[in-house]
Each structure stands twice: as structure tokens, then as C-alpha cells.
Amino acid sequence: VAADYCCSSPDAYSYHHCKCDFSNYVDKIYPIEFRDTRHSCSVRDGVGAENVTLTGVDQILKAIYETTTGDFWLNKIGWLDEEVEYCDWYGVSCESRIVIGIDLRGNNLTGPFPYHNISMLHDIQSLDLANNALSGSIDYVTFYNLRHLSHIDLSSNQLSGAVDILTEIDV
């Protein structure tokens, strides 16, 4: 139903013809003021990966950097360097320029958990932000559109909240 609403086809999301932010659908039913949906959907212009219209992935990653005081990270190789492709930034894993993993474990991230930025990384499969100093509460709505997320480790931070849509989570 959500894929029909956002992408015009229930199969569109699984075939990457459309990347859909489930929060757009949820917003129609349950408006939440804090959600940032400026980068909610992108559609392929053609068949080749070179025609993918990215939804500001580098801006999303830069916002994570800024929110978590990236200037003080232990390793920030490539981050914010316009000469370096975001897939080559420390801790970022990609397949065909699509972010599938972020591993910034024990990298001195501080500040609020960047839930609104992470929720826009639709194809992320693995998220490891353990052993940092992230704070705040986690709302399970953050993870609604992360349909490919199979590993998440947020342990050893100052986070609170319940995430009931994931069966295996380490918070």
C-alpha cells in the first residue's frame, strides 16, 4: 500500500526504480512537525546507474557529520572534501553509489542522534554508531523506511527509547 502511494507501483521500491520515503505516507495520516522530508523521493531517469537522481546523499551525510560534531571525530578521512566521492568517506560503504552501510563505531561522535538524516538513507543495510557519545531518544518512526536494515548497533551511547520494529537491535 505504501509503495503504491509513494511510487505508483508496489514493485517499484524493490526494483530501485523509485526510492520512497515511507514517512511521506505516514505524514499524510499522522503529521509530525519535526520530520524533514525535503529529500524524500528520487526516481531513476533511465536504466543505467549513471542516471540515478540522488536525493542529496552527500548533503545527508554532511548533516550527520555536522550534527555529531564531525570536526572532533577521531577519523574523518574524506568527509566534507569535495574532491572525495562520499562512498570513499571513512565509515561509508556503498554499492553503485548507494549507501548501504555506515560504520562510525568508537569515532567520538557527540550530540543528538541524527535520526532524521539516517531515515533518509533508504537502502542502508548496516548502521554501527556504537561506543560514541550520542544522546537523545530514538523514535521507532526513524526506521520505518529503512526496509533493508539488517544490522544496527547503537550501544554504549546515551540513548533512550524503544525500537519495536526491529527484532535484533543493540541499543
N, C-alpha and C positions, 0 to 999 in steps of 0.2 A: 504494500500500500504506500509506504513512504517513498519507495523508489519510483512508483507511478507518479506520485505527486511532484517529486523533485526532478526527475529525469525523463519523464514521459514513457518509461518502459521499465518493467520490473527487472529485465536483464541488463539494462544499461550500466548499472553500477558495477556488476560483476565483470563486465567486459571492458571496463575503463573508457567507454565512450562518453561517460559523464561521471564526474566525481560529485557526489552530492553530500551536502552537509545536512545531516538529519535534523540539526537544530532549527533549520528553516521550517521544517514540517512541524516540529514541536512548538516553535514560536507562534504559529498560526493558532494553535489550540491553547497553549499556556504561555503567553507573552512573559518574557523575563527581561528586565531592563538592562542587566549587566552584560548580556551576550553580545559579542562583536561578530556580525555576520557579513562584514564588508568583503570577505574573501570566501564566500560560502560555496559557490559552484564554479566549475570550469568545464568546458566542453571541448572535445577534440575538433579541430578544424578539418582534419583529414585523417588518413590512416597511419601515416608514419609518426614515430615518436617525436620527430623534429617539429611537428605541427601542434604539439600539445600546448595549450594555453595555460601556463602555470598561474596559480592564484596567489602570486606574491609569496612563494615559498621562502625565498631569501628574506623577505620582509618579516615573515612569521618567525623564522629562525633568529633574525636580528632582534625582534621583540623579546624572544626568550632570553637572548643574551643580555639585553638591557634590563629586563625585569629581574633577572637573577644576578645582577652586578657583575657582568662578564669581565669588566676591566680587572677584577680581582680573582678570576679563575686561575687555577694552577696551570692548566693547559688551554690555551685559546688559539692554537695554531690555525690560521686561515680565517677565523671569524672576523667579519666586517672588512676583510681585504677584498676590494672589488676586483682584483686580479685573480682571485681564487674562487673556483666554482663551489657552491655551497655543499655539494656532495663530497668535496675534499676537505671540508672543515673538520677539525678534531671532533670525534664522537658522533659524526653523522654518517649513516650508511644509506646508500641509495641503490636502486635498480632502475636503469633507464631514466635517470634524473628525478625519480620519485623517491622521497624519503621513506624508508622502511624501518629505520632504527635510529634511536638516539641513545648513546651511552656516555653519560657525563658523571658516572659514579665517582664519588670522592674527589670532586673537582672544585670544591669551595663555592658552590652555588649558594647564594643567600637571597633572602627576600621572599615575597609571596610565591606560592606555587603557580606557575604560568598556565593555568587550566584553559583559559580562553584561546591561547596560542596553540597549545598542544591539540585541542579539539579540532583544529583546522587541518591537521596533518592526517588526512583521511586514510592513507594507506600504511600508516605506521604499524609495524608488527611487534616491535620491541622498544620498550621505554625503560631505561635504567637511570634514575636520578638519586639512587641511594647514597647514604653517607655524605650528605650535604647539610645545609642549614636552611632548607626551605620551610616556610611557615604558612599557616592559614588552614582553612578547611577545604576538603575535597568534596565536591558535589558529584554524585554519580552521573548527572546530566553531561558532565565533561566527556564521558566516554561513549555516549550514545552513537556518535557517527564513526567511531573507531572500530569498524567491523572486522578488521584484520589483526587487531591487537591480540597477541597470544602470550606475551610476557611483559610484566610490569613490576618493577621493584622501586618502591619509594621509601624503603625502610631507612631508619636512622636519620630522620628529619624531624621537624616539629609540626607534623601534620595531624589533623583530626578529621573526622567524618567517616561515613560508611560508603563503601562502593559495593553495592549488592548485585550489579550486573556482571561482574567478573567472578568466576568461581575460584581462581587461584590468583590471589593478589597478596603482596607483601608490603604492608604499609607500616 
